[in-house]
């Protein structure tokens, strides 16, 4: 793969695949590189990756954060000795 047009070369390799128009070129290139690197997870032989007729699916990615917000704790108070050193500087 040449450095000049990696996106076009990867798109040719995955020409049957359909990608969201919302992806930037950089995001699409990153996705295609990951698909190539993890090819055994998506294909059992050397056939081109792409659309498998009769097995269309839609994926909806949930990007909302489900984790609780980070708990903030007040800093530990300094010892008297450390406070004196801080005040000296």
MDTraj code that builds the backbone (N, CA, C; nanometers):
import mdtraj as md
import numpy as np

residues = "UNK UNK UNK UNK UNK UNK UNK UNK UNK UNK UNK UNK UNK UNK UNK UNK UNK UNK UNK UNK UNK UNK UNK UNK UNK UNK UNK UNK UNK UNK UNK UNK UNK UNK UNK UNK UNK UNK UNK UNK UNK UNK UNK UNK UNK UNK UNK UNK UNK UNK UNK UNK UNK UNK UNK UNK UNK UNK UNK UNK UNK UNK UNK UNK UNK UNK UNK UNK UNK UNK UNK UNK UNK UNK UNK UNK UNK UNK UNK UNK UNK UNK UNK UNK UNK UNK UNK UNK UNK".split()
xyz = np.array([
    [0.0848, -0.1172, 0.0000],
    [0.0000, 0.0000, 0.0000],
    [0.0893, 0.1234, 0.0000],
    [0.0637, 0.2158, -0.0915],
    [0.1448, 0.3373, -0.0978],
    [0.1001, 0.4358, 0.0080],
    [0.1888, 0.5283, 0.0405],
    [0.1558, 0.6297, 0.1398],
    [0.0694, 0.7404, 0.0819],
    [0.0612, 0.7500, -0.0517],
    [-0.0095, 0.8616, -0.1126],
    [-0.1604, 0.8491, -0.0995],
    [-0.2146, 0.7346, -0.1295],
    [-0.3593, 0.7202, -0.1293],
    [-0.4024, 0.5959, -0.0521],
    [-0.3727, 0.5902, 0.0780],
    [-0.4086, 0.4691, 0.1531],
    [-0.5589, 0.4490, 0.1639],
    [-0.6353, 0.5580, 0.1747],
    [-0.7802, 0.5447, 0.1891],
    [-0.8409, 0.4820, 0.0644],
    [-0.8004, 0.5283, -0.0530],
    [-0.8562, 0.4748, -0.1769],
    [-0.8211, 0.3272, -0.1942],
    [-0.6977, 0.2902, -0.1581],
    [-0.6573, 0.1500, -0.1698],
    [-0.7357, 0.0619, -0.0733],
    [-0.7557, 0.1096, 0.0489],
    [-0.8338, 0.0315, 0.1456],
    [-0.9798, 0.0238, 0.1032],
    [-1.0341, 0.1343, 0.0511],
    [-1.1727, 0.1323, 0.0041],
    [-1.1890, 0.0316, -0.1094],
    [-1.0895, 0.0208, -0.1966],
    [-1.0945, -0.0767, -0.3047],
    [-1.0947, -0.2186, -0.2485],
    [-1.0154, -0.2410, -0.1440],
    [-1.0097, -0.3734, -0.0808],
    [-1.1442, -0.4092, -0.0173],
    [-1.2122, -0.3111, 0.0380],
    [-1.3413, -0.3327, 0.1044],
    [-1.4538, -0.2696, 0.0224],
    [-1.4471, -0.2850, -0.1106],
    [-1.5386, -0.2125, -0.1990],
    [-1.6849, -0.2510, -0.1814],
    [-1.7129, -0.3687, -0.1312],
    [-1.8521, -0.4076, -0.1108],
    [-1.9076, -0.3545, 0.0204],
    [-1.8208, -0.3082, 0.1077],
    [-1.8657, -0.2568, 0.2369],
    [-1.9321, -0.1211, 0.2231],
    [-2.0232, -0.0937, 0.3109],
    [-2.0887, 0.0365, 0.3145],
    [-2.0545, 0.1023, 0.4467],
    [-2.0147, 0.2279, 0.4394],
    [-1.9735, 0.3010, 0.5580],
    [-2.0567, 0.4268, 0.5713],
    [-2.0770, 0.4683, 0.6922],
    [-2.1561, 0.5874, 0.7198],
    [-2.0944, 0.7100, 0.6538],
    [-2.1793, 0.7936, 0.5978],
    [-2.1333, 0.9197, 0.5383],
    [-2.0914, 1.0187, 0.6466],
    [-2.1254, 0.9888, 0.7715],
    [-2.0897, 1.0787, 0.8819],
    [-1.9442, 1.0646, 0.9242],
    [-1.8763, 0.9592, 0.8781],
    [-1.7359, 0.9396, 0.9147],
    [-1.6471, 1.0339, 0.8351],
    [-1.5486, 1.0899, 0.9023],
    [-1.4492, 1.1702, 0.8316],
    [-1.3544, 1.0750, 0.7594],
    [-1.2749, 1.1283, 0.6692],
    [-1.1776, 1.0442, 0.5981],
    [-1.0812, 0.9789, 0.6956],
    [-1.0409, 1.0538, 0.7976],
    [-0.9478, 1.0001, 0.8971],
    [-1.0126, 0.8857, 0.9752],
    [-1.1399, 0.9016, 1.0136],
    [-1.2108, 0.7967, 1.0867],
    [-1.2299, 0.6732, 0.9989],
    [-1.2646, 0.6951, 0.8719],
    [-1.2854, 0.5834, 0.7798],
    [-1.1546, 0.5071, 0.7580],
    [-1.0440, 0.5807, 0.7418],
    [-0.9132, 0.5173, 0.7245],
    [-0.8770, 0.4341, 0.8472],
    [-0.9017, 0.4888, 0.9661],
    [-0.8731, 0.4164, 1.0902],
    [-0.9562, 0.2883, 1.0981],
    [-1.0837, 0.2974, 1.0647],
    [-1.1721, 0.1805, 1.0669],
    [-1.1253, 0.0744, 0.9678],
    [-1.0915, 0.1163, 0.8477],
    [-1.0479, 0.0213, 0.7460],
    [-0.9173, -0.0471, 0.7848],
    [-0.8264, 0.0273, 0.8457],
    [-0.7004, -0.0327, 0.8913],
    [-0.7265, -0.1375, 0.9990],
    [-0.8202, -0.1076, 1.0892],
    [-0.8542, -0.2043, 1.1943],
    [-0.9193, -0.3286, 1.1346],
    [-1.0069, -0.3092, 1.0364],
    [-1.0701, -0.4240, 0.9705],
    [-0.9655, -0.5122, 0.9031],
    [-0.8682, -0.4495, 0.8385],
    [-0.7629, -0.5264, 0.7724],
    [-0.6793, -0.6026, 0.8756],
    [-0.6441, -0.5336, 0.9855],
    [-0.5598, -0.5950, 1.0880],
    [-0.6319, -0.7113, 1.1570],
    [-0.7631, -0.6992, 1.1750],
    [-0.8418, -0.8017, 1.2456],
    [-0.9214, -0.8883, 1.1485],
    [-0.8745, -0.8987, 1.0258],
    [-0.9451, -0.9719, 0.9207],
    [-0.9924, -1.1109, 0.9633],
    [-0.9128, -1.1918, 1.0345],
    [-0.9603, -1.3257, 1.0730],
    [-1.0890, -1.3228, 1.1567],
    [-1.1156, -1.2141, 1.2237],
    [-1.2383, -1.2055, 1.3028],
    [-1.3605, -1.1852, 1.2137],
    [-1.3394, -1.1380, 1.0908],
    [-1.4510, -1.1065, 1.0024],
    [-1.4603, -1.1979, 0.8810],
    [-1.3606, -1.2817, 0.8587],
    [-1.3592, -1.3659, 0.7398],
    [-1.2841, -1.4953, 0.7702],
    [-1.3352, -1.6064, 0.7172],
    [-1.2677, -1.7342, 0.7414],
    [-1.1787, -1.7748, 0.6250],
    [-1.1843, -1.7009, 0.5158],
    [-1.0974, -1.7309, 0.4027],
    [-1.0473, -1.6004, 0.3420],
    [-0.9869, -1.6091, 0.2265],
    [-0.9268, -1.4910, 0.1645],
    [-1.0233, -1.4147, 0.0742],
    [-1.1507, -1.4497, 0.0766],
    [-1.2469, -1.3749, -0.0038],
    [-1.2517, -1.2311, 0.0459],
    [-1.2845, -1.1381, -0.0446],
    [-1.2901, -0.9979, -0.0015],
    [-1.3953, -0.9769, 0.1069],
    [-1.3630, -0.8920, 0.2011],
    [-1.4613, -0.8562, 0.3028],
    [-1.5645, -0.7654, 0.2388],
    [-1.6848, -0.7764, 0.2816],
    [-1.7872, -0.6890, 0.2266],
    [-1.9248, -0.7374, 0.2637],
    [-2.0192, -0.6942, 0.1863],
    [-2.1588, -0.7233, 0.2123],
    [-2.1896, -0.8697, 0.1820],
    [-2.2559, -0.9354, 0.2751],
    [-2.3015, -1.0723, 0.2555],
    [-2.4522, -1.0643, 0.2356],
    [-2.4957, -1.0939, 0.1158],
    [-2.6382, -1.0791, 0.0839],
    [-2.7235, -1.1696, 0.1734],
    [-2.8323, -1.1131, 0.2215],
    [-2.9229, -1.1880, 0.3068],
    [-2.8890, -1.1801, 0.4543],
    [-2.7807, -1.1142, 0.4867],
    [-2.7393, -1.1032, 0.6264],
    [-2.7148, -0.9578, 0.6651],
    [-2.7981, -0.8684, 0.6139],
    [-2.7822, -0.7267, 0.6461],
    [-2.8211, -0.7019, 0.7909],
    [-2.7439, -0.6214, 0.8578],
    [-2.7752, -0.5820, 0.9948],
    [-2.7493, -0.4329, 1.0092],
    [-2.8121, -0.3740, 1.1056],
    [-2.7860, -0.2345, 1.1381],
    [-2.7292, -0.2300, 1.2785],
    [-2.6216, -0.1571, 1.2941],
    [-2.5592, -0.1408, 1.4249],
    [-2.5809, 0.0016, 1.4720],
    [-2.6250, 0.0145, 1.5937],
    [-2.6403, 0.1462, 1.6538],
    [-2.5428, 0.1552, 1.7695],
    [-2.4532, 0.2487, 1.7593],
    [-2.3534, 0.2650, 1.8639],
    [-2.4032, 0.3655, 1.9655],
    [-2.3987, 0.3264, 2.0889],
    [-2.4403, 0.4140, 2.1977],
    [-2.3153, 0.4813, 2.2521],
    [-2.3061, 0.6091, 2.2316],
    [-2.1860, 0.6791, 2.2761],
    [-2.2089, 0.7572, 2.4044],
    [-2.3269, 0.7423, 2.4623],
    [-2.3518, 0.8102, 2.5888],
    [-2.2730, 0.7418, 2.6993],
    [-2.2307, 0.8209, 2.7934],
    [-2.1520, 0.7672, 2.9042],
    [-2.2460, 0.7062, 3.0078],
    [-2.2228, 0.5820, 3.0409],
    [-2.3060, 0.5140, 3.1397],
    [-2.2393, 0.5072, 3.2764],
    [-2.1148, 0.5468, 3.2821],
    [-2.0440, 0.5450, 3.4095],
    [-2.0879, 0.6636, 3.4940],
    [-2.0886, 0.6489, 3.6249],
    [-2.1209, 0.7648, 3.7093],
    [-2.0112, 0.8695, 3.6950],
    [-2.0438, 0.9952, 3.7191],
    [-1.9402, 1.0979, 3.7095],
    [-1.8286, 1.0709, 3.8100],
    [-1.7121, 1.1160, 3.7753],
    [-1.5972, 1.0950, 3.8624],
    [-1.6224, 1.1669, 3.9943],
    [-1.6045, 1.0943, 4.1020],
    [-1.6245, 1.1544, 4.2331],
    [-1.5044, 1.2403, 4.2676],
    [-1.5319, 1.3604, 4.3111],
    [-1.4237, 1.4496, 4.3498],
    [-1.4166, 1.4545, 4.5009],
    [-1.2967, 1.4402, 4.5487],
    [-1.2748, 1.4461, 4.6928],
    [-1.1854, 1.5655, 4.7203],
    [-1.2100, 1.6316, 4.8308],
    [-1.1215, 1.7436, 4.8636],
    [-0.9806, 1.6914, 4.8899],
    [-0.8799, 1.7726, 4.8584],
    [-0.7426, 1.7266, 4.8827],
    [-0.7185, 1.7058, 5.0313],
    [-0.6276, 1.6154, 5.0583],
    [-0.5921, 1.5922, 5.1979],
    [-0.5209, 1.7160, 5.2522],
    [-0.5507, 1.7532, 5.3751],
    [-0.4806, 1.8698, 5.4312],
    [-0.3329, 1.8372, 5.4532],
    [-0.2489, 1.9404, 5.4363],
    [-0.1055, 1.9201, 5.4578],
    [-0.0773, 1.9184, 5.6071],
    [0.0324, 1.8563, 5.6384],
    [0.0757, 1.8600, 5.7782],
    [0.1266, 2.0011, 5.8082],
    [0.1388, 2.0324, 5.9349],
    [0.1847, 2.1652, 5.9769],
    [0.3238, 2.1928, 5.9209],
    [0.4108, 2.0930, 5.9218],
    [0.5468, 2.1112, 5.8715],
    [0.5470, 2.1429, 5.7219],
    [0.4683, 2.0701, 5.6478],
    [0.4630, 2.0933, 5.5038],
    [0.4022, 2.2301, 5.4749],
    [0.2986, 2.2683, 5.5474],
    [0.2368, 2.3988, 5.5272],
    [0.3383, 2.5105, 5.5509],
    [0.4218, 2.4963, 5.6549],
    [0.5250, 2.5969, 5.6830],
    [0.6239, 2.6059, 5.5673],
    [0.6611, 2.4905, 5.5106],
    [0.7547, 2.4898, 5.3978],
    [0.6920, 2.5559, 5.2751],
    [0.5651, 2.5303, 5.2543],
    [0.4956, 2.5905, 5.1405],
    [0.4897, 2.7416, 5.1565],
    [0.4604, 2.7880, 5.2754],
    [0.4506, 2.9318, 5.2998],
    [0.5857, 3.0010, 5.2879],
    [0.6956, 2.9303, 5.3113],
    [0.8292, 2.9889, 5.2982],
    [0.8608, 3.0228, 5.1530],
    [0.8132, 2.9425, 5.0624],
    [0.8485, 2.9633, 4.9214],
    [0.7624, 3.0634, 4.8516],
])
top = md.Topology()
chain = top.add_chain()
for i, resn in enumerate(residues, 1):
    res = top.add_residue(resn, chain, resSeq=i)
    for name in ("N", "CA", "C"):
        top.add_atom(name, md.element.get_by_symbol(name[0]), res)
traj = md.Trajectory(xyz[None], top)
